[in-house]
Amino acid sequence: MANVNYKDLGLVNTRDMFAKAMKGGYAIPAFNFNNMEQMQAIIMACVEAKSPVILQVSKGARAYANANILRNMARGAVEYAHELGCDIPIALHLDHGPNFEVAKDCIDNGFSSVMIDGSALPYDENVALTKKVVEYAHAHDVTVEAELGVLGGVEDDVAAEESKYTKPEEVIDFTSKTGCDSLAISIGTSHGRCKFTPEQCTRTADGVLIPPPLAFNVLEAIEKKLPGFPIVLHGSSSVPVEYVKIIEKFGGKIPDSVGIPEEQLRKAAKSAVCKINIDSDGRLAMTAAIRRHFVEHPGDFDPRQYLTPARDELKKMYMHKCTDVLGSAGHALD
């Protein structure tokens, strides 16, 4: 099959996105999607908010939905945004690329941005792998995100027992040797819906877990080492209490769910952090709406009947993130 260039799909890479975000003091939303309803909700929300957006595809999403289908959904997203009345910048990004082969396959098949995650490797191997991906990607004008430091938690195929903060003393050497375009760092965010153990949190009188603060001192030290360099935060869902309560009210069991407070993400978005990844919040919003619908409408069996309110809830949540958390609303046409 012939290679597909992302520009032919109407997509953009992240270079201009990040430069504008850093100048404007906001972060680009990077929303993961696996199916049509998620993609529709993302585009509806970002067009209405006039926000640029990064459509993220994990290795698990490619296995679930098929790489060709996802690529064509991204093309459809560009056309859908145009139909809705605003040609917002849209990037298609590989989230947590596990090796060179997967990254190359995405670059060859219309992705405009890839992440290569060598963070679990020894430092020199992470450098070598990232550099190899960068050289191939840059030959196709595709931007590359790398990771230094390890996030805790579990999401898709990405798992780590504990978080290891990014070492500020390594970032200059790493970025200069690899040539990466952005750097995902570890400052206390985590994958999944249980971002911290109950023992790491304080608990309010009504049982709500309050997580420990992010390590902004590490972020500030990295900013001083790499002034003007785009920084990325993974594992940044806030795990809204209202969605957890709805899920549990209507039969779900997701104990000890806790995320990153939105005010901390807003603070991060005003710094060099110009891309913030949000996946679990979309899963929770969709599940909450579907569980509630099934209980309130036990006779419904047409997927459109329960996926429509799920899509509506997703759109509302994505709008909130763009407008109130990341500060990206209104910046699509900068």
N, C-alpha and C positions, 0 to 999 in steps of 0.2 A: 504494500500500500504506500502511495506517495505521501511524503511528509506534508503536514499542514502548518502554515504559519499563522500565528495568533492574530496578526494584523488583518489577515483575510477574513477573520471572524468578527472584526470590529472591536477586539479587545486591546487593552493597553498594558504595558508593564508597570512596575511600581516606582520607577525612578522619579518621574515628575510628581506623582502622588505624594511620595514621602517628602520631597523638597518643599512642596506647598504646605504639607501638614506641619512640618517643623517650623516653618516660618509663621504659620497661623496659630500655633499653639493648640492643635487638636490631634486626634489619632484617627486613622482610617479603620473602619470596622472590617474585620475579617471573619465572615460568617460561614461556618461549614454547612454544606448541603449534601443530601443523599437522594432527594426525590423532587418531583415537580412542584409539590405544594411548598416545600421549603424555598425553592428557587423563586417561585412566584411571590411569596411573602417578602423575601429579601428585596426583590426589585420594586415591588409596590411601595414598600416602606422607604427605600432609598430614593426613589423618584419623588415621592411626596415630600421627603425631608431635604431633597436636593443634596444628597450626600454621595461622594464617591464610595465605591465598595470593592472589596476583594472577596470573590467567591472561592471558598476553600474546599479542596477535595482531599480526603485522607486516603491512605492505602486501602483501608477498609471500605470506604465509599466506592473506590474503583472496583473492588471485588464484588460489592453488592449491586451496583447500578450499571456496571460496564463502562469502561473508559471512553468508548466512542459515543455512547449515549450522553454521558456527562459533558463531553466536549460540545456536542450539538445542543445540549441544554444551555450551555454558556453562550453559544451563538444566538439561541432563542432569547436568552436574557437580554442581550444587546438590542435585538429587534423589539422585544417587549417594552423595554425602557423607552425606545423611540416612539412606539405606539402610544405609550402613556404620556408622552409629551415632553420628555427631558432626556437628552443623550448624556447620561451620567457616565463618568469614567468607570469601567468595569475591568478588573484583572481576574484571571483564572489562575489559581495558585495551588501547587501541590503542597499539602501539609504533611510534615514529618516524612519526607522521602527517605526510605531506609538504605538505599544504595545507589550507585551510579546508574545502573541499568534502568531502574524505575524513573529516576530523574530524566535520563536521556529519552526514554519513551514518552514522557509527558512533554518535553521540549519539542520532540518530533511530531507531536500530535496536538498542537494548538495551545498548550499552556503558555502563559506570558510571564510566569514567575514560578520558581520552584524553591522548596526548602530541602536542604540536605541535612539530615540530623545524624551527625557523628558524635553527639555529645557523650554517649556511653563508651566510646572508644578511648584508648590512650591519646593524650594530647597530639602527639606527632601524627598518629593515624587519622585523627579528626582533621588536622590541617591538610594532609595529603588527599583525603577523599574530597573535602570541600573544594580544594584547588582544582582537582580534576573536573568536578561538576561546573565550577565557575568558568573554566576555559571553554568547555563545550557550550555552556549557556550563552556566554558573552558573544560567541561566534554567531549566535542566532538572535542577538539583542534581547535575550531573556534575562531577567534579574534573579539573583540568588540570595536566599536567606540562609544563614548558618546558625548553629546553636553552640553555645559555650556555657558549661554548667548544666546541671541535671535537675529537672522538675520532678517532684514526687507525684504520686497518684496514678490512676489508670484511665485511659480513654482510647477506644479502638485497640490497636496493637501496641500502643505506647504505654509502657509501665516502668515505674521505678519505685523502689521501696522507700527511698528517702530523697530529700532535696539537697543538692549541693550548690550553694550560691556560686555565681560566676565570680572568678577572681579578677578584680580590676587590673592587677599587674600583668595579666595575660592578654588583654584585649588588643593592645596595639600590635603586638607580635602576630596574633592570630589574624586580624583583619588585613594587615599588610602582606602577610605570607599567602593568604588565600585569595584576596581580591573580592571578597563577598560584598554584596550591596547593602545588606542589613544584618543585624545580629540579634538573635533571640537570647535573652539572658534569664538567669534564675535569681529572683529576689524574694521568693516566697509564694509565688503563684503555684498552682498545682492542677493537674488534669482530673477530670471527672466531677461528680457531684459531692464527694466527700473530700474537700481540699485539705482538711486538717482532721486529726483525730480529736475526739472529745477532750482528751487530756491536754491537748495544745490550746484549747479554747477556754474562755470563761462562759458560764451559763447564767442567763438572766433568770429572774424569779419565775417567768412563765416558760422556761425551758429552752429559750432560743440560744443557740451557740454563737458567741462572739469570737471571731478568729483573731490570731495575733496580727499585728500590723506588718505590711510589706517592709522590706529592708531598703528604705529610700536612701540610706547612707551608701549602700552598695551602688545603687543607680547613680547617685551624685558623683561617686568616685569614678564610675565608668564614663560619665559625661565629661568629666575633666580630662580623662585620658583620650577620649575620642570626641572632641568638640564638633558638633554638626553632623555626626554619624547617626543614621537611622537605627533606633533600638526597637525591638519587638517584645511584647509580653504574650506568652502562651498561657493557657489555663486560667483565663480571666473571666469566667462566668461568675455571676454574683449569687447564683442559686437562690432565686427569690423565695422567701418564706411562704408567700401566698400560693405559689405553684405547688410547693411541697405539701402544704395543708390541703389543697384541693385533691391532689393525687391520693393522699392518705385518707381523706374523707370518703372518697369514692372507690376504696378497695385496695389502693396501692400500699406498699410497705418499703419506704426508703428512709430508714432511720439515720440520724446523725448527719443529715445533709447540711453542708455549710460551704459558702463561697467567699469571694473577695468583695468586700464592701465597695459599693459604687463610688463613694466619695474618694476612696484611695485610687481607683481607676481614673477618675477625673483629674486628680492631682498628677498622676503619671502621664496622662494625655497632654498636659500642659508643658511637659518636659521634652526630652529627646525621644520619648516613646511615641512613635508615629504609626504603629500597627498594633491593634489589640485583638486577640483571638477569642471568639465566643462560640462555643458549641453546645455545652451542656444546658445552657439556658433555653436554647431552641428545643432541645429534646424535652425538657421539663414543661415548657409552654404547650407544646403539641400534645404531650401525654395527658396533662391536666385537662385540656379542652376535650380530648377524646374520651377520657374516663368519665367526666361529668356528663357528656352527651349520652353515652351508653346507659347511664343510670337514669337520666331524666327522660330519655326517649328509647325505652327498651325494645320497641318494635322496629326501630330503624336497622336496616342491613345494607343499604346502598352506601358504598364508601364516600360518595359525594356528600351524604347527609352529615357524616361526622368529620370528614376532612375539611369541609368548608369552615366550620367554627374553629378548627385547629389552625387553619391558614390565617383566619382573622386574628386569632390570639398571637400567632407568630408575628404578623405584621405590626401589631400594637407594641409588642416587646422590642422588635427591631427599631421601630420609630423612636421609642424611649431611649434606646442605647445611643442612637445617632444624635438625638437632640439634647438629652440630659446628662449623658455619661461621657461620651467620646468627644463631643463638641464638633462633630463633622457636618452637622446639618447646615445647609446653605453654602457649602464649599465645593459643590460639584462643578461649578462653572468658573472657578477661580482662574 
